[in-house]
Amino acid sequence: MSVQHVEFLVEEASMEAALRVLLPRLLGPTSFDVHPYQGKGDLLKRLPQRLRGYAAWLPATSRVVVVIDRDNDDCVALKARLDEMAAAAGLTPRSRSTGNAYALVNRLAIEELEAWFFGDWEAVRTAYPRVSASVPSQARYRDPDCVAGGTWEAFERVLRNAGYFRGGLRKIEAARSIAEHMEPHRNTSRSFHALRVALLEMAS
């Protein structure tokens, strides 16, 4: 049975802005909606009740995708916590299913959304042409999912050094601008790739 609709739960408006641009390229004609929360703590607090609500009505042709930043959490423990919340609400997570018999997918942005921007530096340079083309070859940025010292802070620093966002990174504006130029297949972030694989599976 093909997936006809996907509900996304995300922790903040910048992730919503990026996904609303990217999802049509990943899901094709599959419809979707994106629901942002007021940060990671708010999403985790409200998630059990929201998932119980989905369990009461979600049709077999719909899926729920939770996208949350890893930040400083242990990724295995955070993923297990999310999967347990889903199972407790009565929704089978993808990690505990066989075939397509699942209702929900949990995905982590490691460490944060900005890792996905480091993973497609060509898109960043198209949106902000003054940034250095050498950033992906520098040791500290070579692995987008392992940028030390805070990914969004590092991303803001690179853009400010190029003359952008001198007053501070405007995350929603940057997310929308960069996502317009992102090509999902070329992103080198492993966490983005994991999301892409799951969505392409749904779209197929």
VONU-356880 format. One record per atom (N, C-alpha, C): residue number from 1; residue in three letters; atom name; x, y, z. Coordinates in steps of 0.02 Angstrom, whole numbers. Atoms other than C-alpha are relative to their C-alpha. Last residue first. Layout:
// VONU-356880
{NUM; ALA; CA; {X; Y; Z}};
...
// end
This chain:
// VONU-356880
{204; SER; N; {2; 54; 50}};
{204; SER; CA; {417; 234; -196}};
{204; SER; C; {-62; -43; 7}};
{203; ALA; N; {22; -27; 65}};
{203; ALA; CA; {386; 397; -103}};
{203; ALA; C; {-5; -55; -52}};
{202; MET; N; {71; -17; -2}};
{202; MET; CA; {394; 308; 65}};
{202; MET; C; {-25; 21; -68}};
{201; GLU; N; {35; 63; -9}};
{201; GLU; CA; {562; 227; 27}};
{201; GLU; C; {-76; 12; 1}};
{200; LEU; N; {3; 31; 67}};
{200; LEU; CA; {623; 393; -39}};
{200; LEU; C; {-35; -67; 2}};
{199; LEU; N; {51; -35; 39}};
{199; LEU; CA; {577; 469; 128}};
{199; LEU; C; {-6; -29; -70}};
{198; ALA; N; {66; 16; -26}};
{198; ALA; CA; {672; 339; 229}};
{198; ALA; C; {-55; 32; -41}};
{197; VAL; N; {15; 71; 15}};
{197; VAL; CA; {827; 352; 120}};
{197; VAL; C; {-71; -18; 22}};
{196; ARG; N; {14; 6; 72}};
{196; ARG; CA; {825; 542; 128}};
{196; ARG; C; {-20; -71; -19}};
{195; LEU; N; {68; -27; 11}};
{195; LEU; CA; {814; 542; 318}};
{195; LEU; C; {-20; -9; -73}};
{194; ALA; N; {47; 46; -32}};
{194; ALA; CA; {965; 427; 332}};
{194; ALA; C; {-72; 23; -8}};
{193; HIS; N; {8; 59; 44}};
{193; HIS; CA; {1059; 531; 203}};
{193; HIS; C; {-50; -49; 30}};
{192; PHE; N; {45; -20; 54}};
{192; PHE; CA; {1029; 688; 306}};
{192; PHE; C; {-14; -60; -45}};
{191; SER; N; {67; -5; -30}};
{191; SER; CA; {1104; 601; 458}};
{191; SER; C; {-51; 23; -52}};
{190; ARG; N; {29; 66; -9}};
{190; ARG; CA; {1253; 544; 355}};
{190; ARG; C; {-71; 3; 29}};
{189; SER; N; {18; 12; -70}};
{189; SER; CA; {1289; 721; 298}};
{189; SER; C; {-34; -68; 5}};
{188; THR; N; {-47; 46; -31}};
{188; THR; CA; {1372; 715; 126}};
{188; THR; C; {-13; -12; 74}};
{187; ASN; N; {-15; -20; -68}};
{187; ASN; CA; {1227; 791; 30}};
{187; ASN; C; {43; -52; 35}};
{186; ARG; N; {-72; -15; -7}};
{186; ARG; CA; {1241; 754; -156}};
{186; ARG; C; {19; 17; 72}};
{185; HIS; N; {-43; 57; 15}};
{185; HIS; CA; {1075; 662; -178}};
{185; HIS; C; {74; 13; 12}};
{184; PRO; N; {-3; 52; -51}};
{184; PRO; CA; {974; 794; -87}};
{184; PRO; C; {50; -56; -13}};
{183; GLU; N; {13; 59; 41}};
{183; GLU; CA; {1019; 937; -205}};
{183; GLU; C; {7; -60; 47}};
{182; MET; N; {-26; 65; -20}};
{182; MET; CA; {1007; 1097; -103}};
{182; MET; C; {-21; -55; -49}};
{181; HIS; N; {-54; 21; 45}};
{181; HIS; CA; {980; 1263; -190}};
{181; HIS; C; {28; -69; 16}};
{180; GLU; N; {20; -12; 70}};
{180; GLU; CA; {812; 1317; -117}};
{180; GLU; C; {51; -28; -49}};
{179; ALA; N; {39; 58; 23}};
{179; ALA; CA; {866; 1236; 46}};
{179; ALA; C; {-23; 8; -72}};
{178; ILE; N; {-46; 55; 18}};
{178; ILE; CA; {1000; 1370; 65}};
{178; ILE; C; {-39; -59; -27}};
{177; SER; N; {-43; -19; 57}};
{177; SER; CA; {880; 1517; 58}};
{177; SER; C; {45; -57; -23}};
{176; ARG; N; {40; -4; 61}};
{176; ARG; CA; {747; 1437; 168}};
{176; ARG; C; {44; 14; -61}};
{175; ALA; N; {25; 67; 16}};
{175; ALA; CA; {869; 1385; 303}};
{175; ALA; C; {-39; 0; -66}};
{174; ALA; N; {-55; 40; 28}};
{174; ALA; CA; {959; 1552; 299}};
{174; ALA; C; {-24; -69; -22}};
{173; GLU; N; {-18; -29; 65}};
{173; GLU; CA; {798; 1651; 322}};
{173; GLU; C; {55; -42; -33}};
{172; ILE; N; {54; 16; 46}};
{172; ILE; CA; {740; 1536; 462}};
{172; ILE; C; {16; 25; -70}};
{171; LYS; N; {1; 71; 17}};
{171; LYS; CA; {908; 1542; 551}};
{171; LYS; C; {-55; -18; -50}};
{170; ARG; N; {73; 4; 4}};
{170; ARG; CA; {940; 1728; 550}};
{170; ARG; C; {-17; -70; -28}};
{169; LEU; N; {31; 42; 51}};
{169; LEU; CA; {1121; 1713; 603}};
{169; LEU; C; {-76; 1; 5}};
{168; GLY; N; {20; 66; -23}};
{168; GLY; CA; {1181; 1858; 708}};
{168; GLY; C; {-38; -38; -53}};
{167; GLY; N; {40; -9; -61}};
{167; GLY; CA; {1202; 2045; 682}};
{167; GLY; C; {-23; -65; 30}};
{166; ARG; N; {-43; -31; -50}};
{166; ARG; CA; {1344; 2020; 558}};
{166; ARG; C; {-36; 10; 66}};
{165; PHE; N; {30; 7; -66}};
{165; PHE; CA; {1231; 1902; 462}};
{165; PHE; C; {45; 27; 56}};
{164; TYR; N; {72; 10; -6}};
{164; TYR; CA; {1342; 1891; 308}};
{164; TYR; C; {-20; -4; 73}};
{163; GLY; N; {36; -63; 4}};
{163; GLY; CA; {1515; 1966; 281}};
{163; GLY; C; {-76; -6; 4}};
{162; ALA; N; {8; -17; 71}};
{162; ALA; CA; {1613; 1808; 239}};
{162; ALA; C; {-41; 63; -9}};
{161; ASN; N; {-67; -15; 26}};
{161; ASN; CA; {1675; 1795; 419}};
{161; ASN; C; {-1; 19; -74}};
{160; ARG; N; {-18; -67; -23}};
{160; ARG; CA; {1493; 1808; 472}};
{160; ARG; C; {69; 20; -25}};
{159; LEU; N; {37; -50; 38}};
{159; LEU; CA; {1448; 1659; 364}};
{159; LEU; C; {18; 71; 21}};
{158; VAL; N; {-24; 1; 69}};
{158; VAL; CA; {1587; 1550; 435}};
{158; VAL; C; {-36; 53; -42}};
{157; ARG; N; {-67; -29; 2}};
{157; ARG; CA; {1546; 1602; 613}};
{157; ARG; C; {27; 2; -71}};
{156; GLU; N; {7; -72; -7}};
{156; GLU; CA; {1360; 1566; 592}};
{156; GLU; C; {68; 34; -7}};
{155; PHE; N; {28; -24; 63}};
{155; PHE; CA; {1400; 1392; 529}};
{155; PHE; C; {-8; 76; 1}};
{154; ALA; N; {-53; 3; 51}};
{154; ALA; CA; {1515; 1359; 676}};
{154; ALA; C; {-25; 27; -67}};
{153; GLU; N; {-48; -53; -16}};
{153; GLU; CA; {1381; 1420; 798}};
{153; GLU; C; {57; 1; -51}};
{152; TRP; N; {29; -63; 24}};
{152; TRP; CA; {1252; 1313; 709}};
{152; TRP; C; {46; 58; 16}};
{151; THR; N; {3; -6; 73}};
{151; THR; CA; {1362; 1160; 723}};
{151; THR; C; {-28; 67; -22}};
{150; GLY; N; {67; -25; 18}};
{150; GLY; CA; {1413; 1177; 905}};
{150; GLY; C; {-5; 15; -74}};
{149; GLY; N; {15; -65; -30}};
{149; GLY; CA; {1593; 1163; 965}};
{149; GLY; C; {-67; 30; -18}};
{148; ALA; N; {-10; -10; -71}};
{148; ALA; CA; {1655; 1025; 851}};
{148; ALA; C; {-23; 69; 22}};
{147; VAL; N; {-29; -67; -8}};
{147; VAL; CA; {1583; 985; 680}};
{147; VAL; C; {3; 15; 75}};
{146; CYS; N; {-49; 0; -55}};
{146; CYS; CA; {1556; 796; 678}};
{146; CYS; C; {34; 68; 7}};
{145; ASP; N; {33; 23; -61}};
{145; ASP; CA; {1400; 772; 572}};
{145; ASP; C; {47; 1; 60}};
{144; PRO; N; {53; -46; -22}};
{144; PRO; CA; {1465; 879; 429}};
{144; PRO; C; {-32; -19; 66}};
{143; ASP; N; {57; 43; -15}};
{143; ASP; CA; {1627; 777; 418}};
{143; ASP; C; {-56; 43; 27}};
{142; ARG; N; {0; 52; 51}};
{142; ARG; CA; {1756; 886; 330}};
{142; ARG; C; {-57; -50; 10}};
{141; TYR; N; {65; 2; 33}};
{141; TYR; CA; {1712; 1040; 433}};
{141; TYR; C; {-8; -60; -48}};
{140; ARG; N; {54; -8; -50}};
{140; ARG; CA; {1852; 1040; 563}};
{140; ARG; C; {-69; -6; -31}};
{139; ALA; N; {8; 58; -44}};
{139; ALA; CA; {1977; 965; 440}};
{139; ALA; C; {-60; 7; 46}};
{138; GLN; N; {-32; -14; -64}};
{138; GLN; CA; {1954; 1099; 307}};
{138; GLN; C; {-18; -55; 51}};
{137; SER; N; {-65; 33; -1}};
{137; SER; CA; {1908; 1026; 137}};
{137; SER; C; {38; 13; 65}};
{136; PRO; N; {7; 73; -8}};
{136; PRO; CA; {1723; 1067; 157}};
{136; PRO; C; {66; -37; 3}};
{135; VAL; N; {25; 22; -66}};
{135; VAL; CA; {1766; 1252; 192}};
{135; VAL; C; {-6; -77; 5}};
{134; SER; N; {-45; 49; -31}};
{134; SER; CA; {1875; 1277; 37}};
{134; SER; C; {-27; -28; 66}};
{133; ALA; N; {12; 66; 31}};
{133; ALA; CA; {1740; 1361; -69}};
{133; ALA; C; {41; -54; 35}};
{132; SER; N; {-57; 33; 31}};
{132; SER; CA; {1745; 1510; 49}};
{132; SER; C; {-19; -69; -28}};
{131; VAL; N; {-31; 50; -45}};
{131; VAL; CA; {1585; 1605; 81}};
{131; VAL; C; {53; -39; -38}};
{130; ARG; N; {-65; -21; -27}};
{130; ARG; CA; {1559; 1757; -31}};
{130; ARG; C; {31; -51; 47}};
{129; PRO; N; {-58; 11; 43}};
{129; PRO; CA; {1426; 1675; -140}};
{129; PRO; C; {67; 20; 30}};
{128; TYR; N; {-44; -50; -30}};
{128; TYR; CA; {1292; 1658; -5}};
{128; TYR; C; {69; -4; -34}};
{127; ALA; N; {41; -48; -38}};
{127; ALA; CA; {1143; 1564; -80}};
{127; ALA; C; {43; 58; 26}};
{126; THR; N; {47; -29; 47}};
{126; THR; CA; {1248; 1478; -214}};
{126; THR; C; {-43; 53; 34}};
{125; ARG; N; {-37; -49; 40}};
{125; ARG; CA; {1389; 1453; -90}};
{125; ARG; C; {-45; 33; -54}};
{124; VAL; N; {-15; -58; -42}};
{124; VAL; CA; {1272; 1370; 34}};
{124; VAL; C; {34; 54; -42}};
{123; ALA; N; {62; -36; -10}};
{123; ALA; CA; {1203; 1255; -101}};
{123; ALA; C; {11; 63; 42}};
{122; GLU; N; {15; -33; 64}};
{122; GLU; CA; {1379; 1206; -153}};
{122; GLU; C; {-65; 40; 6}};
{121; TRP; N; {-31; -66; -1}};
{121; TRP; CA; {1417; 1172; 30}};
{121; TRP; C; {-12; 38; -66}};
{120; ASP; N; {11; -22; 70}};
{120; ASP; CA; {1294; 1029; 34}};
{120; ASP; C; {26; 71; -6}};
{119; GLY; N; {-1; 57; 45}};
{119; GLY; CA; {1344; 932; 190}};
{119; GLY; C; {-14; 16; -72}};
{118; PHE; N; {-71; 18; 11}};
{118; PHE; CA; {1388; 1091; 285}};
{118; PHE; C; {5; -58; -49}};
{117; PHE; N; {-26; -53; 44}};
{117; PHE; CA; {1205; 1138; 259}};
{117; PHE; C; {74; -11; -14}};
{116; TRP; N; {23; 14; 67}};
{116; TRP; CA; {1148; 971; 328}};
{116; TRP; C; {22; 53; -50}};
{115; ALA; N; {-43; 52; 27}};
{115; ALA; CA; {1256; 999; 480}};
{115; ALA; C; {-20; -17; -71}};
{114; GLU; N; {-55; -31; 38}};
{114; GLU; CA; {1160; 1162; 503}};
{114; GLU; C; {51; -51; -26}};
{113; LEU; N; {19; -13; 69}};
{113; LEU; CA; {1006; 1062; 552}};
{113; LEU; C; {58; 26; -41}};
{112; GLU; N; {57; -46; 8}};
{112; GLU; CA; {1092; 1005; 711}};
{112; GLU; C; {-15; 8; -74}};
{111; GLU; N; {25; -14; -68}};
{111; GLU; CA; {1216; 875; 776}};
{111; GLU; C; {-63; 42; -4}};
{110; ILE; N; {-61; 7; -41}};
{110; ILE; CA; {1170; 763; 694}};
{110; ILE; C; {53; 50; -25}};
{109; ALA; N; {-46; -45; 36}};
{109; ALA; CA; {992; 791; 635}};
{109; ALA; C; {62; 4; 44}};
{108; LEU; N; {-39; -50; -36}};
{108; LEU; CA; {906; 639; 708}};
{108; LEU; C; {39; 42; -49}};
{107; ARG; N; {-64; -18; 31}};
{107; ARG; CA; {768; 539; 624}};
{107; ARG; C; {32; 56; 40}};
{106; ASN; N; {-37; -49; -40}};
{106; ASN; CA; {620; 444; 697}};
{106; ASN; C; {67; 12; -33}};
{105; VAL; N; {-73; 0; 10}};
{105; VAL; CA; {504; 359; 572}};
{105; VAL; C; {29; 54; 45}};
{104; LEU; N; {-39; -58; -21}};
{104; LEU; CA; {323; 315; 612}};
{104; LEU; C; {74; -11; -13}};
{103; ALA; N; {39; -61; 3}};
{103; ALA; CA; {180; 204; 555}};
{103; ALA; C; {43; 62; 9}};
{102; TYR; N; {-16; -48; -54}};
{102; TYR; CA; {267; 42; 515}};
{102; TYR; C; {-40; 63; -11}};
{101; ALA; N; {51; 2; -52}};
{101; ALA; CA; {222; -114; 415}};
{101; ALA; C; {20; 44; 59}};
{100; ASN; N; {30; -67; -6}};
{100; ASN; CA; {326; -66; 263}};
{100; ASN; C; {-53; 3; 55}};
{99; GLY; N; {31; -27; 60}};
{99; GLY; CA; {442; -216; 274}};
{99; GLY; C; {-26; 70; 11}};
{98; THR; N; {-25; 38; 58}};
{98; THR; CA; {472; -281; 449}};
{98; THR; C; {-37; 26; -61}};
{97; SER; N; {49; 30; 46}};
{97; SER; CA; {452; -162; 593}};
{97; SER; C; {35; -44; -51}};
{96; ARG; N; {26; 61; -32}};
{96; ARG; CA; {548; -110; 748}};
{96; ARG; C; {-49; -37; -45}};
{95; SER; N; {-55; 41; -25}};
{95; SER; CA; {662; 22; 670}};
{95; SER; C; {-23; -66; 31}};
{94; ARG; N; {-33; 35; 56}};
{94; ARG; CA; {517; 90; 568}};
{94; ARG; C; {54; -47; 25}};
{93; PRO; N; {-53; -37; 33}};
{93; PRO; CA; {421; 136; 726}};
{93; PRO; C; {35; -42; -53}};
{92; THR; N; {-60; 41; 13}};
{92; THR; CA; {256; 48; 762}};
{92; THR; C; {53; 42; -34}};
{91; LEU; N; {-24; -8; 68}};
{91; LEU; CA; {129; 170; 835}};
{91; LEU; C; {64; -40; -10}};
{90; GLY; N; {35; 46; 44}};
{90; GLY; CA; {30; 122; 990}};
{90; GLY; C; {19; 7; -73}};
{89; ALA; N; {60; -33; 25}};
{89; ALA; CA; {77; 269; 1100}};
{89; ALA; C; {-41; -45; -46}};
{88; ALA; N; {45; -9; -56}};
{88; ALA; CA; {199; 162; 1199}};
{88; ALA; C; {-65; 33; -21}};
{87; ALA; N; {30; 65; -16}};
{87; ALA; CA; {279; 106; 1035}};
{87; ALA; C; {-50; 6; 57}};
{86; ALA; N; {45; 20; 54}};
{86; ALA; CA; {305; 286; 980}};
{86; ALA; C; {-35; -66; 17}};
{85; MET; N; {58; -44; -2}};
{85; MET; CA; {377; 341; 1147}};
{85; MET; C; {-51; -21; -53}};
{84; GLU; N; {40; 24; -56}};
{84; GLU; CA; {493; 189; 1146}};
{84; GLU; C; {-63; 42; 8}};
{83; ASP; N; {33; 61; 22}};
{83; ASP; CA; {556; 235; 972}};
{83; ASP; C; {-45; -27; 55}};
{82; LEU; N; {52; -19; 47}};
{82; LEU; CA; {593; 411; 1031}};
{82; LEU; C; {-39; -61; -23}};
{81; ARG; N; {52; -35; -38}};
{81; ARG; CA; {689; 349; 1183}};
{81; ARG; C; {-59; 19; -45}};
{80; ALA; N; {38; 51; -37}};
{80; ALA; CA; {785; 224; 1077}};
{80; ALA; C; {-56; 32; 40}};
{79; LYS; N; {40; 36; 49}};
{79; LYS; CA; {835; 364; 957}};
{79; LYS; C; {-42; -53; 35}};
{78; LEU; N; {55; -44; 20}};
{78; LEU; CA; {892; 471; 1103}};
{78; LEU; C; {-46; -35; -49}};
{77; ALA; N; {48; -7; -56}};
{77; ALA; CA; {993; 328; 1179}};
{77; ALA; C; {-59; 43; -20}};
{76; VAL; N; {34; 65; -7}};
{76; VAL; CA; {1077; 284; 1013}};
{76; VAL; C; {-53; 5; 55}};
{75; CYS; N; {48; 10; 55}};
{75; CYS; CA; {1115; 468; 975}};
{75; CYS; C; {-38; -67; 7}};
{74; ASP; N; {-24; 61; 32}};
{74; ASP; CA; {1192; 505; 1145}};
{74; ASP; C; {-52; -20; -53}};
{73; ASP; N; {26; 64; -23}};
{73; ASP; CA; {1132; 681; 1178}};
{73; ASP; C; {37; -58; -34}};
{72; ASN; N; {-52; 36; -38}};
{72; ASN; CA; {1241; 834; 1151}};
{72; ASN; C; {-24; -68; 25}};
{71; ASP; N; {-35; -44; -47}};
{71; ASP; CA; {1134; 910; 1012}};
{71; ASP; C; {55; -40; 35}};
{70; ARG; N; {-33; 40; -51}};
{70; ARG; CA; {1043; 762; 929}};
{70; ARG; C; {29; 45; 55}};
{69; ASP; N; {-72; -8; -5}};
{69; ASP; CA; {925; 878; 840}};
{69; ASP; C; {28; -47; 53}};
{68; ILE; N; {-22; -36; -59}};
{68; ILE; CA; {749; 812; 808}};
{68; ILE; C; {77; 4; 1}};
{67; VAL; N; {-69; -21; 13}};
{67; VAL; CA; {651; 752; 658}};
{67; VAL; C; {23; 44; 58}};
{66; VAL; N; {-25; -45; -52}};
{66; VAL; CA; {494; 651; 694}};
{66; VAL; C; {72; 15; -16}};
{65; VAL; N; {-73; -4; -4}};
{65; VAL; CA; {411; 574; 540}};
{65; VAL; C; {18; 52; 53}};
{64; VAL; N; {-24; -54; -42}};
{64; VAL; CA; {231; 514; 545}};
{64; VAL; C; {76; -2; 0}};
{63; ARG; N; {-57; 12; -45}};
{63; ARG; CA; {161; 406; 405}};
{63; ARG; C; {13; 62; 41}};
{62; SER; N; {-35; -59; -26}};
{62; SER; CA; {-3; 395; 309}};
{62; SER; C; {58; -22; 45}};
{61; THR; N; {-34; -33; 55}};
{61; THR; CA; {-78; 261; 196}};
{61; THR; C; {37; 63; 22}};
{60; ALA; N; {-57; 40; 21}};
{60; ALA; CA; {-122; 147; 341}};
{60; ALA; C; {40; 32; -56}};
{59; PRO; N; {15; 54; 47}};
{59; PRO; CA; {-234; 282; 412}};
{59; PRO; C; {63; -36; -22}};
{58; LEU; N; {-45; 3; 57}};
{58; LEU; CA; {-187; 380; 569}};
{58; LEU; C; {-17; -58; -47}};
{57; TRP; N; {32; -12; 64}};
{57; TRP; CA; {-340; 404; 679}};
{57; TRP; C; {43; -12; -62}};
{56; ALA; N; {73; 6; -1}};
{56; ALA; CA; {-313; 355; 860}};
{56; ALA; C; {-31; 6; -69}};
{55; ALA; N; {17; 71; -4}};
{55; ALA; CA; {-127; 322; 844}};
{55; ALA; C; {-75; -11; -5}};
{54; TYR; N; {-9; 31; 66}};
{54; TYR; CA; {-103; 502; 786}};
{54; TYR; C; {-23; -73; 1}};
{53; GLY; N; {51; -28; 44}};
{53; GLY; CA; {-177; 568; 948}};
{53; GLY; C; {4; -30; -70}};
{52; ARG; N; {63; 35; -17}};
{52; ARG; CA; {-69; 451; 1050}};
{52; ARG; C; {-57; 25; -44}};
{51; LEU; N; {-2; 66; 31}};
{51; LEU; CA; {80; 520; 955}};
{51; LEU; C; {-62; -41; 17}};
{50; ARG; N; {11; -9; 72}};
{50; ARG; CA; {34; 699; 1000}};
{50; ARG; C; {-1; -69; -35}};
{49; GLN; N; {71; -15; 11}};
{49; GLN; CA; {15; 652; 1184}};
{49; GLN; C; {-15; 6; -75}};
{48; PRO; N; {43; 58; -17}};
{48; PRO; CA; {185; 567; 1188}};
{48; PRO; C; {-74; 12; -13}};
{47; LEU; N; {1; 54; 48}};
{47; LEU; CA; {269; 709; 1090}};
{47; LEU; C; {-44; -59; 20}};
{46; ARG; N; {66; 7; 30}};
{46; ARG; CA; {221; 857; 1198}};
{46; ARG; C; {-7; -62; -44}};
{45; LYS; N; {52; -2; -51}};
{45; LYS; CA; {369; 853; 1316}};
{45; LYS; C; {-68; -16; -29}};
{44; LEU; N; {-3; 62; -40}};
{44; LEU; CA; {493; 796; 1184}};
{44; LEU; C; {-55; -2; 52}};
{43; LEU; N; {20; 57; 41}};
{43; LEU; CA; {437; 934; 1065}};
{43; LEU; C; {0; -64; 41}};
{42; ASP; N; {72; -4; 11}};
{42; ASP; CA; {443; 1069; 1199}};
{42; ASP; C; {-24; -60; -41}};
{41; GLY; N; {34; 17; -62}};
{41; GLY; CA; {617; 1017; 1255}};
{41; GLY; C; {-75; 0; -8}};
{40; LYS; N; {-4; 72; -12}};
{40; LYS; CA; {681; 1016; 1077}};
{40; LYS; C; {-38; -21; 62}};
{39; GLY; N; {-63; 28; -23}};
{39; GLY; CA; {625; 1192; 1037}};
{39; GLY; C; {-6; -74; 16}};
{38; GLN; N; {-40; -54; -29}};
{38; GLN; CA; {460; 1285; 1024}};
{38; GLN; C; {65; -28; 30}};
{37; TYR; N; {10; -11; -72}};
{37; TYR; CA; {377; 1159; 909}};
{37; TYR; C; {47; 55; 23}};
{36; PRO; N; {-57; -19; -42}};
{36; PRO; CA; {358; 1150; 720}};
{36; PRO; C; {-20; 9; 73}};
{35; HIS; N; {23; -32; -62}};
{35; HIS; CA; {223; 1050; 628}};
{35; HIS; C; {60; 16; 43}};
{34; VAL; N; {-55; -6; -48}};
{34; VAL; CA; {259; 1006; 447}};
{34; VAL; C; {-23; 40; 60}};
{33; ASP; N; {6; -60; -41}};
{33; ASP; CA; {126; 943; 327}};
{33; ASP; C; {56; -2; 51}};
{32; PHE; N; {-33; -3; -66}};
{32; PHE; CA; {142; 821; 184}};
{32; PHE; C; {-21; 62; 37}};
{31; SER; N; {14; -61; -38}};
{31; SER; CA; {65; 764; 20}};
{31; SER; C; {34; -4; 69}};
{30; THR; N; {25; 17; -66}};
{30; THR; CA; {149; 630; -87}};
{30; THR; C; {-11; 64; 41}};
{29; PRO; N; {70; -21; -9}};
{29; PRO; CA; {167; 698; -264}};
{29; PRO; C; {-30; -16; 68}};
{28; GLY; N; {38; -3; 62}};
{28; GLY; CA; {358; 689; -259}};
{28; GLY; C; {-72; 23; 13}};
{27; LEU; N; {63; 37; -5}};
{27; LEU; CA; {417; 645; -85}};
{27; LEU; C; {-40; 0; -64}};
{26; LEU; N; {-10; 67; -28}};
{26; LEU; CA; {600; 694; -94}};
{26; LEU; C; {-62; -43; -1}};
{25; ARG; N; {-50; 35; 40}};
{25; ARG; CA; {594; 845; -209}};
{25; ARG; C; {11; -72; 24}};
{24; PRO; N; {27; 16; 66}};
{24; PRO; CA; {429; 905; -134}};
{24; PRO; C; {50; -38; -44}};
{23; LEU; N; {43; 59; 2}};
{23; LEU; CA; {510; 885; 38}};
{23; LEU; C; {-32; -14; -68}};
{22; LEU; N; {-32; 63; 22}};
{22; LEU; CA; {655; 1005; 14}};
{22; LEU; C; {-49; -57; -12}};
{21; VAL; N; {-32; -9; 66}};
{21; VAL; CA; {571; 1177; 19}};
{21; VAL; C; {24; -68; -27}};
{20; ARG; N; {53; -19; 47}};
{20; ARG; CA; {448; 1138; 159}};
{20; ARG; C; {27; 12; -70}};
{19; LEU; N; {36; 58; 24}};
{19; LEU; CA; {589; 1045; 245}};
{19; LEU; C; {-55; 18; -50}};
{18; ALA; N; {-41; 40; 45}};
{18; ALA; CA; {703; 1195; 257}};
{18; ALA; C; {-39; -58; -30}};
{17; ALA; N; {-13; -39; 60}};
{17; ALA; CA; {570; 1311; 329}};
{17; ALA; C; {41; -41; -51}};
{16; GLU; N; {61; -3; 40}};
{16; GLU; CA; {510; 1180; 453}};
{16; GLU; C; {13; 35; -66}};
{15; MET; N; {7; 66; 31}};
{15; MET; CA; {688; 1152; 511}};
{15; MET; C; {-63; -4; -42}};
{14; SER; N; {-49; 2; 54}};
{14; SER; CA; {704; 1340; 537}};
{14; SER; C; {0; -69; -34}};
{13; ALA; N; {25; -28; 63}};
{13; ALA; CA; {538; 1344; 631}};
{13; ALA; C; {52; -2; -56}};
{12; GLU; N; {-3; -72; 7}};
{12; GLU; CA; {592; 1229; 772}};
{12; GLU; C; {-18; 22; -71}};
{11; GLU; N; {-7; -38; -62}};
{11; GLU; CA; {579; 1057; 849}};
{11; GLU; C; {1; 75; -9}};
{10; VAL; N; {-68; -26; -5}};
{10; VAL; CA; {506; 958; 706}};
{10; VAL; C; {5; 48; 58}};
{9; LEU; N; {-5; -36; -63}};
{9; LEU; CA; {353; 846; 687}};
{9; LEU; C; {73; 21; 9}};
{8; PHE; N; {-67; -11; -29}};
{8; PHE; CA; {321; 792; 508}};
{8; PHE; C; {-6; 41; 64}};
{7; GLU; N; {1; -52; -51}};
{7; GLU; CA; {157; 715; 448}};
{7; GLU; C; {70; 6; 31}};
{6; VAL; N; {-49; 5; -54}};
{6; VAL; CA; {167; 614; 287}};
{6; VAL; C; {-6; 61; 45}};
{5; HIS; N; {-9; -61; -39}};
{5; HIS; CA; {27; 581; 162}};
{5; HIS; C; {50; -13; 56}};
{4; GLN; N; {32; -57; 32}};
{4; GLN; CA; {-9; 458; 21}};
{4; GLN; C; {11; 65; 37}};
{3; VAL; N; {8; -54; -48}};
{3; VAL; CA; {103; 312; 64}};
{3; VAL; C; {-27; 61; -37}};
{2; SER; N; {-43; -58; 7}};
{2; SER; CA; {77; 165; -54}};
{2; SER; C; {-16; 53; 52}};
{1; MET; N; {42; -59; 0}};
{1; MET; CA; {0; 0; 0}};
{1; MET; C; {45; 62; 0}};
// end
